[in-house]
Amino acid sequence: MKRLMASAAALGLLAGGAWAADDVTLQLKWVTQAQFAGYYVAKEKGFYDEEGLNVTIKAGGPDIAPEQVIAGGGADVIVDWMPAALAAREKGLALVNIAQPFKHSGMMLTCLKESGIAAPTDFKGKTLGVWFFGNEYPFLSWMAHLGIPTTGGADGVEVLKQGFNVDPLLQKQAACISTMTYNEYWQVIDAGIAEGDLVTFKYEDEGVATLEDGLYVLEDKLADPAFEEKMVKFVRASMKGWKWAEENPDDAAMIVLDNDETGAQTETHQKRMMGEIAKLTMGSNGALDEADYARTVATLLGGGSDPVITKEPEGAWTHAVTDKALQ
């Protein structure tokens, strides 16, 4: 039931033929789901149209790395987690955080209570499921902070390279797996495991949370005033979409479903996910909190003998876009 929407301002421009809408391509970190509701809402509700933008939203997937997409010219702006973005920057891809819609982290380890794990110190000698493709960085930093090797053995943990599913926990191949508060945790519940049979460890509660789902562009592109202005409009409209989604979670979930071309998502799951996502975006106006950034960098630098990043980043974020977008 997609609706064709255009603002009066955009229609006026079209009728007058004076200006064409500015094209913006956004690459998501994962598939179409409520994790990205703010962008789909902004498109559906005409918030991008009001800014004179023609926004293309590209879904992600297990074989799509946003950093590679933007490096190859396939996107103007990407949704990425800061650990992956900073690691890429240190390797030469000059990504810059221009906005941070997510204030809180949804990442956690979900463990079977029967494994005997009651505290992080109980991880030793256990097998833990970990996402890779850049998502492993927060986990590796956490283990380094705990002084737990990730090379196995009685005093370390065996790392199981986890696919983007919960099978290792269901099949008891791992004592714990990586989950997000808004997605995989509920997949475990839906598979028939009672909440009382699980123990969860939120990265945020453990003091090692790193920033997730920020908006990143290439530094050289941002040096162009015209591109910066386009990003100001994009961020302003996107944050309007996020705040609308927070206030109308069920309706936002339905907009996401309307845009899911795979048909893989369900109404129940997306509405539940949007409710959890709203908890993570709550409190953010889009501007990066410098304290959150500093905490993320400190966590990544504290990675023991093999830290995620080896030096304090320079130029990895800017308020230039949000300062103008939030006026």
URGIKA-V208565 format. One record per backbone hydrogen bond with DSSP energy under -1.0 kcal/mol. NH is the residue of the N-H (numbers start at 1). CO is the residue of the C=O. If there is no record, write none. Layout:
# URGIKA-V208565
nh->[NH | NH]
co->[CO | CO]
This chain:
# URGIKA-V208565
nh->[11 | 12 | 13 | 14 | 15 | 16 | 17 | 22 | 24 | 26 | 27 | 28 | 36 | 37 | 39 | 40 | 41 | 42 | 43 | 44 | 45 | 47 | 48 | 50 | 52 | 53 | 54 | 56 | 58 | 60 | 64 | 69 | 70 | 71 | 72 | 73 | 74 | 76 | 77 | 78 | 79 | 80 | 82 | 85 | 86 | 87 | 88 | 89 | 90 | 91 | 92 | 93 | 95 | 96 | 97 | 98 | 99 | 100 | 103 | 104 | 108 | 109 | 110 | 111 | 112 | 113 | 115 | 116 | 122 | 123 | 125 | 126 | 128 | 129 | 130 | 135 | 140 | 141 | 142 | 143 | 144 | 145 | 146 | 148 | 152 | 156 | 157 | 158 | 160 | 162 | 165 | 169 | 170 | 171 | 172 | 173 | 174 | 175 | 176 | 177 | 179 | 181 | 183 | 185 | 187 | 188 | 189 | 190 | 191 | 192 | 193 | 197 | 198 | 199 | 201 | 203 | 206 | 208 | 214 | 215 | 216 | 217 | 219 | 222 | 224 | 228 | 229 | 230 | 231 | 232 | 233 | 234 | 235 | 236 | 237 | 238 | 239 | 240 | 241 | 242 | 243 | 244 | 245 | 246 | 247 | 248 | 252 | 253 | 254 | 255 | 256 | 257 | 258 | 260 | 261 | 270 | 271 | 272 | 273 | 274 | 275 | 276 | 277 | 278 | 280 | 281 | 282 | 284 | 293 | 294 | 295 | 296 | 297 | 298 | 299 | 300 | 301 | 302 | 306 | 308 | 318 | 323 | 325 | 326 | 327]
co->[7 | 8 | 9 | 10 | 11 | 12 | 13 | 52 | 54 | 56 | 77 | 58 | 33 | 34 | 36 | 36 | 37 | 38 | 39 | 40 | 41 | 42 | 42 | 46 | 49 | 48 | 22 | 24 | 26 | 30 | 61 | 65 | 66 | 67 | 68 | 70 | 69 | 25 | 25 | 216 | 27 | 214 | 211 | 81 | 82 | 83 | 84 | 85 | 86 | 87 | 89 | 88 | 93 | 217 | 316 | 215 | 215 | 286 | 280 | 280 | 179 | 201 | 177 | 199 | 175 | 197 | 112 | 113 | 119 | 120 | 156 | 123 | 158 | 176 | 160 | 132 | 136 | 137 | 138 | 139 | 140 | 141 | 142 | 143 | 157 | 153 | 149 | 126 | 128 | 130 | 163 | 166 | 166 | 167 | 169 | 168 | 168 | 127 | 127 | 110 | 108 | 106 | 180 | 180 | 183 | 184 | 185 | 186 | 187 | 189 | 188 | 194 | 195 | 111 | 109 | 107 | 202 | 203 | 80 | 99 | 78 | 96 | 94 | 218 | 221 | 224 | 225 | 226 | 227 | 228 | 229 | 230 | 231 | 232 | 233 | 234 | 235 | 236 | 237 | 238 | 239 | 240 | 241 | 242 | 243 | 244 | 248 | 249 | 250 | 251 | 252 | 253 | 254 | 257 | 259 | 266 | 267 | 268 | 269 | 270 | 271 | 272 | 273 | 274 | 277 | 277 | 278 | 281 | 289 | 290 | 291 | 292 | 293 | 294 | 295 | 296 | 297 | 298 | 303 | 300 | 97 | 319 | 321 | 322 | 324]
